[in-house]
Every structure is written in C-alpha cells, then in structure tokens.
Amino acid sequence: MAAQETPDHIIRTRAVTADAILANRADLRPYPYRLISIVSHRGIGGDQVTQALAAAEVLETFGWQLVSVSEFASSRIVHAIMRRR
C-alpha cells in the first residue's frame, strides 16, 4: 500500500494525486488554499483524464468544484484544477 500524501506535502505543492484521492489516502481538511490541482499519472491519454475526473467527482462531494482539466504535452500529465466552494 502506498504511503499517505501528507497534508504538508499537499500544501507545499498545492497538488494531490488522483491515486491518493481515489484510495482515500489524502486529507485535505487542513488545506488552506482555495485552488488545488489533482494530478493524474496513471495510464495514457483518456485513462488519465478518466482518473482525474473520477477524483474530481470525489472532491465535489466535499465542497470542491471542477474548474479545468488540462494535459501538459511536455510532461503528459493530466491536471484537474479544483476550486473550493
């Protein structure tokens, strides 16, 4: 089992992995900012988007709203940008 992403790490990077959200290993309660990025590394193309959107839907149940989904061509990593409501 992968280690939990610590709140300090998430705060410092302003990012959390989709894997951590979907496996319930990320605690965003102490997160002080309004915006955060969900990062999806798993799979390719459509799989990464699917994973990022699934994680975004989980966060929506906790008061977050999806702002944008982007794939950065140079890194091939998908980011779902979320805003706290």
TORKOL-4160 file (C-alpha; in steps of 0.2 Angstrom, whole numbers, padded with zeros to 4 digits, m for minus):
85
<pt num="1" X="0000" Y="0000" Z="0000"/>
<pt num="2" X="0007" Y="0017" Z="m0005"/>
<pt num="3" X="0010" Y="0030" Z="0009"/>
<pt num="4" X="m0002" Y="0043" Z="0013"/>
<pt num="5" X="0001" Y="0060" Z="0005"/>
<pt num="6" X="0005" Y="0071" Z="0020"/>
<pt num="7" X="m0005" Y="0087" Z="0022"/>
<pt num="8" X="0012" Y="0097" Z="0022"/>
<pt num="9" X="0017" Y="0090" Z="0006"/>
<pt num="10" X="0000" Y="0094" Z="m0002"/>
<pt num="11" X="0000" Y="0112" Z="0005"/>
<pt num="12" X="0018" Y="0115" Z="m0001"/>
<pt num="13" X="0015" Y="0108" Z="m0019"/>
<pt num="14" X="m0004" Y="0114" Z="m0020"/>
<pt num="15" X="m0007" Y="0097" Z="m0028"/>
<pt num="16" X="m0013" Y="0080" Z="m0024"/>
<pt num="17" X="m0013" Y="0064" Z="m0034"/>
<pt num="18" X="m0029" Y="0056" Z="m0041"/>
<pt num="19" X="m0022" Y="0040" Z="m0034"/>
<pt num="20" X="m0022" Y="0047" Z="m0016"/>
<pt num="21" X="m0040" Y="0054" Z="m0018"/>
<pt num="22" X="m0047" Y="0038" Z="m0025"/>
<pt num="23" X="m0039" Y="0027" Z="m0012"/>
<pt num="24" X="m0044" Y="0039" Z="0002"/>
<pt num="25" X="m0026" Y="0042" Z="0007"/>
<pt num="26" X="m0026" Y="0061" Z="0006"/>
<pt num="27" X="m0033" Y="0073" Z="0020"/>
<pt num="28" X="m0037" Y="0090" Z="0013"/>
<pt num="29" X="m0045" Y="0096" Z="0029"/>
<pt num="30" X="m0030" Y="0107" Z="0034"/>
<pt num="31" X="m0028" Y="0113" Z="0016"/>
<pt num="32" X="m0028" Y="0132" Z="0017"/>
<pt num="33" X="m0030" Y="0137" Z="m0001"/>
<pt num="34" X="m0045" Y="0139" Z="m0012"/>
<pt num="35" X="m0037" Y="0131" Z="m0028"/>
<pt num="36" X="m0028" Y="0114" Z="m0029"/>
<pt num="37" X="m0023" Y="0103" Z="m0044"/>
<pt num="38" X="m0027" Y="0084" Z="m0045"/>
<pt num="39" X="m0013" Y="0076" Z="m0054"/>
<pt num="40" X="m0015" Y="0060" Z="m0064"/>
<pt num="41" X="0000" Y="0050" Z="m0069"/>
<pt num="42" X="m0008" Y="0033" Z="m0072"/>
<pt num="43" X="m0012" Y="0026" Z="m0089"/>
<pt num="44" X="m0011" Y="0036" Z="m0105"/>
<pt num="45" X="m0022" Y="0049" Z="m0113"/>
<pt num="46" X="m0040" Y="0045" Z="m0110"/>
<pt num="47" X="m0036" Y="0034" Z="m0095"/>
<pt num="48" X="m0028" Y="0049" Z="m0086"/>
<pt num="49" X="m0042" Y="0060" Z="m0090"/>
<pt num="50" X="m0054" Y="0047" Z="m0083"/>
<pt num="51" X="m0044" Y="0045" Z="m0067"/>
<pt num="52" X="m0043" Y="0064" Z="m0064"/>
<pt num="53" X="m0062" Y="0066" Z="m0067"/>
<pt num="54" X="m0066" Y="0052" Z="m0055"/>
<pt num="55" X="m0055" Y="0060" Z="m0042"/>
<pt num="56" X="m0063" Y="0077" Z="m0045"/>
<pt num="57" X="m0081" Y="0069" Z="m0043"/>
<pt num="58" X="m0075" Y="0063" Z="m0026"/>
<pt num="59" X="m0069" Y="0080" Z="m0021"/>
<pt num="60" X="m0085" Y="0088" Z="m0027"/>
<pt num="61" X="m0094" Y="0079" Z="m0013"/>
<pt num="62" X="m0083" Y="0088" Z="0000"/>
<pt num="63" X="m0087" Y="0106" Z="m0007"/>
<pt num="64" X="m0074" Y="0107" Z="m0022"/>
<pt num="65" X="m0079" Y="0112" Z="m0039"/>
<pt num="66" X="m0070" Y="0107" Z="m0055"/>
<pt num="67" X="m0063" Y="0122" Z="m0065"/>
<pt num="68" X="m0052" Y="0115" Z="m0079"/>
<pt num="69" X="m0044" Y="0099" Z="m0085"/>
<pt num="70" X="m0028" Y="0101" Z="m0094"/>
<pt num="71" X="m0014" Y="0089" Z="m0101"/>
<pt num="72" X="0003" Y="0097" Z="m0102"/>
<pt num="73" X="0011" Y="0090" Z="m0118"/>
<pt num="74" X="0029" Y="0091" Z="m0112"/>
<pt num="75" X="0025" Y="0080" Z="m0096"/>
<pt num="76" X="0010" Y="0070" Z="m0102"/>
<pt num="77" X="0002" Y="0073" Z="m0085"/>
<pt num="78" X="m0016" Y="0077" Z="m0083"/>
<pt num="79" X="m0021" Y="0091" Z="m0071"/>
<pt num="80" X="m0039" Y="0094" Z="m0065"/>
<pt num="81" X="m0039" Y="0111" Z="m0056"/>
<pt num="82" X="m0052" Y="0112" Z="m0042"/>
<pt num="83" X="m0059" Y="0127" Z="m0033"/>
<pt num="84" X="m0066" Y="0126" Z="m0015"/>
<pt num="85" X="m0084" Y="0132" Z="m0015"/>
